[in-house]
Amino acid sequence: MTQKWPTEIRLSKDRKEMIVRFDDDIAFTLPAEYLRVQSPSAEVRGHTPAERKIVSGKRHVEIISVEPVGNYAVKLTFDDLHSSGIYEWRYLYELGKEFEKKWTTYLEELEENGLSRDTKRPS
């Protein structure tokens, strides 16, 4: 895939979505929850496929900051204080293009593992 470059990155007013427009004029509206559970960080992805974690309880997560990383990526900080993922342009484009597939897979994994998008409340 040819490198795509973002021409616009902005948060929605409620901080629950990030809008990314690329130089091919394709724009994606990426939910904060989706970006959080698909974080490219080692904390989520692990160092091997077997170490990958299924992140649950993030339905209401918000993005509190978007910081540039060189000219190749952004670092997102979420209100649960997760901030170790570096989202390269190529990965953001992939997340947008493959949203339906990745989101469906995520929801299936939650169900298979008895997990929920909602945070459990203390008893």
PANU-658378 format. One record per residue (C-alpha): residue number from 1; residue in three letters; x, y, z. Coordinates in Angstrom, 3 decimals, padded with zeros to 6 digits. Example, Ala and Ser with C-alpha at 12.3 -4.5 7.8 and 13.67 -1.06 7.14 Angstrom:
2
+------+------+----------+----------+----------+
! resi ! resn !       c1 !       c2 !       c3 !
+------+------+----------+----------+----------+
!    1 !  ala !  012.300 ! -004.500 !  007.800 !
!    2 !  ser !  013.670 ! -001.060 !  007.140 !
+------+------+----------+----------+----------+
//
This chain:
123
+------+------+----------+----------+----------+
! resi ! resn !       c1 !       c2 !       c3 !
+------+------+----------+----------+----------+
!    1 !  met !  000.000 !  000.000 !  000.000 !
!    2 !  thr !  001.285 !  003.446 ! -000.903 !
!    3 !  gln !  001.905 !  005.638 !  002.135 !
!    4 !  lys ! -001.118 !  007.791 !  002.916 !
!    5 !  trp ! -000.608 !  011.090 !  004.696 !
!    6 !  pro ! -003.194 !  012.745 !  006.932 !
!    7 !  thr ! -004.359 !  016.196 !  005.901 !
!    8 !  glu ! -006.600 !  016.642 !  008.946 !
!    9 !  ile ! -006.810 !  015.095 !  012.404 !
!   10 !  arg ! -009.362 !  016.393 !  014.880 !
!   11 !  leu ! -011.395 !  015.268 !  017.852 !
!   12 !  ser ! -015.149 !  015.508 !  018.048 !
!   13 !  lys ! -016.431 !  017.937 !  020.695 !
!   14 !  asp ! -017.319 !  015.098 !  023.052 !
!   15 !  arg ! -013.844 !  013.524 !  022.530 !
!   16 !  lys ! -015.447 !  010.181 !  021.689 !
!   17 !  glu ! -014.341 !  010.196 !  018.041 !
!   18 !  met ! -011.288 !  011.170 !  016.064 !
!   19 !  ile ! -011.746 !  012.277 !  012.474 !
!   20 !  val ! -008.822 !  011.609 !  010.153 !
!   21 !  arg ! -008.756 !  012.778 !  006.523 !
!   22 !  phe ! -005.988 !  011.513 !  004.259 !
!   23 !  asp ! -004.387 !  012.914 !  001.123 !
!   24 !  asp ! -006.534 !  010.629 ! -001.068 !
!   25 !  asp ! -009.510 !  012.599 !  000.353 !
!   26 !  ile ! -010.810 !  009.586 !  002.264 !
!   27 !  ala ! -011.902 !  010.463 !  005.787 !
!   28 !  phe ! -012.566 !  008.110 !  008.671 !
!   29 !  thr ! -014.453 !  008.789 !  011.876 !
!   30 !  leu ! -012.819 !  006.467 !  014.397 !
!   31 !  pro ! -014.538 !  005.911 !  017.761 !
!   32 !  ala ! -012.328 !  006.433 !  020.819 !
!   33 !  glu ! -013.317 !  002.993 !  022.109 !
!   34 !  tyr ! -012.158 !  001.381 !  018.861 !
!   35 !  leu ! -008.848 !  003.266 !  018.908 !
!   36 !  arg ! -008.319 !  002.286 !  022.551 !
!   37 !  val ! -009.003 ! -001.431 !  022.106 !
!   38 !  gln ! -006.915 ! -001.519 !  018.907 !
!   39 !  ser ! -003.997 !  000.330 !  020.483 !
!   40 !  pro ! -000.683 ! -000.571 !  018.854 !
!   41 !  ser !  000.999 ! -000.567 !  022.275 !
!   42 !  ala !  002.851 ! -003.606 !  023.610 !
!   43 !  glu !  000.466 ! -003.437 !  026.588 !
!   44 !  val ! -002.403 ! -004.383 !  024.236 !
!   45 !  arg ! -000.714 ! -006.131 !  021.308 !
!   46 !  gly !  001.959 ! -007.890 !  023.292 !
!   47 !  his !  005.226 ! -008.864 !  021.650 !
!   48 !  thr !  003.740 ! -011.912 !  019.939 !
!   49 !  pro !  000.201 ! -012.735 !  018.745 !
!   50 !  ala ! -000.204 ! -015.070 !  021.741 !
!   51 !  glu !  000.388 ! -012.136 !  024.121 !
!   52 !  arg ! -002.337 ! -009.952 !  022.571 !
!   53 !  lys ! -004.911 ! -008.813 !  025.118 !
!   54 !  ile ! -008.626 ! -008.317 !  024.631 !
!   55 !  val ! -009.402 ! -004.945 !  026.183 !
!   56 !  ser ! -012.885 ! -004.682 !  027.677 !
!   57 !  gly ! -014.891 ! -002.057 !  029.532 !
!   58 !  lys ! -014.013 !  000.875 !  027.271 !
!   59 !  arg ! -017.438 !  001.832 !  025.857 !
!   60 !  his ! -017.275 !  005.326 !  027.388 !
!   61 !  val ! -013.553 !  006.057 !  026.994 !
!   62 !  glu ! -012.562 !  009.471 !  025.661 !
!   63 !  ile ! -009.439 !  010.793 !  023.993 !
!   64 !  ile ! -007.936 !  013.564 !  026.101 !
!   65 !  ser ! -004.975 !  014.432 !  023.882 !
!   66 !  val ! -003.503 !  013.894 !  020.438 !
!   67 !  glu !  000.230 !  014.603 !  020.165 !
!   68 !  pro !  002.332 !  014.441 !  017.000 !
!   69 !  val !  005.208 !  011.959 !  016.939 !
!   70 !  gly !  007.695 !  013.149 !  014.362 !
!   71 !  asn !  006.089 !  013.275 !  010.937 !
!   72 !  tyr !  004.882 !  009.683 !  010.954 !
!   73 !  ala !  002.373 !  009.200 !  013.788 !
!   74 !  val !  000.320 !  010.494 !  016.700 !
!   75 !  lys !  000.278 !  009.479 !  020.329 !
!   76 !  leu ! -003.192 !  009.320 !  021.837 !
!   77 !  thr ! -003.921 !  009.665 !  025.533 !
!   78 !  phe ! -007.230 !  008.309 !  026.751 !
!   79 !  asp ! -009.114 !  009.250 !  029.899 !
!   80 !  asp ! -008.198 !  005.865 !  031.423 !
!   81 !  leu ! -004.621 !  007.235 !  031.127 !
!   82 !  his ! -003.539 !  004.706 !  028.498 !
!   83 !  ser ! -000.995 !  006.568 !  026.371 !
!   84 !  ser !  001.648 !  004.112 !  025.231 !
!   85 !  gly !  000.349 !  003.493 !  021.704 !
!   86 !  ile !  001.955 !  005.248 !  018.740 !
!   87 !  tyr ! -000.548 !  005.338 !  015.864 !
!   88 !  glu !  001.418 !  005.521 !  012.620 !
!   89 !  trp ! -000.354 !  006.970 !  009.574 !
!   90 !  arg ! -000.425 !  003.563 !  007.881 !
!   91 !  tyr ! -002.075 !  001.992 !  010.951 !
!   92 !  leu ! -004.706 !  004.749 !  011.229 !
!   93 !  tyr ! -005.556 !  004.255 !  007.566 !
!   94 !  glu ! -005.793 !  000.493 !  008.119 !
!   95 !  leu ! -008.061 !  001.016 !  011.138 !
!   96 !  gly ! -010.350 !  003.154 !  009.012 !
!   97 !  lys ! -010.420 !  000.869 !  005.970 !
!   98 !  glu ! -010.902 ! -002.296 !  008.026 !
!   99 !  phe ! -013.234 ! -000.869 !  010.682 !
!  100 !  glu ! -016.183 ! -003.227 !  010.077 !
!  101 !  lys ! -014.031 ! -006.361 !  010.054 !
!  102 !  lys ! -011.906 ! -005.398 !  013.067 !
!  103 !  trp ! -014.900 ! -004.169 !  015.096 !
!  104 !  thr ! -016.909 ! -007.338 !  014.394 !
!  105 !  thr ! -013.940 ! -009.499 !  015.377 !
!  106 !  tyr ! -013.506 ! -007.489 !  018.584 !
!  107 !  leu ! -017.184 ! -007.885 !  019.555 !
!  108 !  glu ! -017.003 ! -011.631 !  018.865 !
!  109 !  glu ! -013.869 ! -011.957 !  021.021 !
!  110 !  leu ! -015.567 ! -010.127 !  023.878 !
!  111 !  glu ! -018.542 ! -012.479 !  023.719 !
!  112 !  glu ! -016.385 ! -015.609 !  023.432 !
!  113 !  asn ! -014.448 ! -014.565 !  026.541 !
!  114 !  gly ! -017.437 ! -013.450 !  028.623 !
!  115 !  leu ! -016.307 ! -009.832 !  028.536 !
!  116 !  ser ! -018.262 ! -006.618 !  028.040 !
!  117 !  arg ! -017.773 ! -003.205 !  026.487 !
!  118 !  asp ! -019.041 ! -001.759 !  029.766 !
!  119 !  thr ! -016.992 ! -001.299 !  032.899 !
!  120 !  lys ! -018.044 ! -003.528 !  035.751 !
!  121 !  arg ! -019.384 ! -001.609 !  038.684 !
!  122 !  pro ! -018.148 ! -002.503 !  042.152 !
!  123 !  ser ! -020.620 ! -004.650 !  044.097 !
+------+------+----------+----------+----------+
//
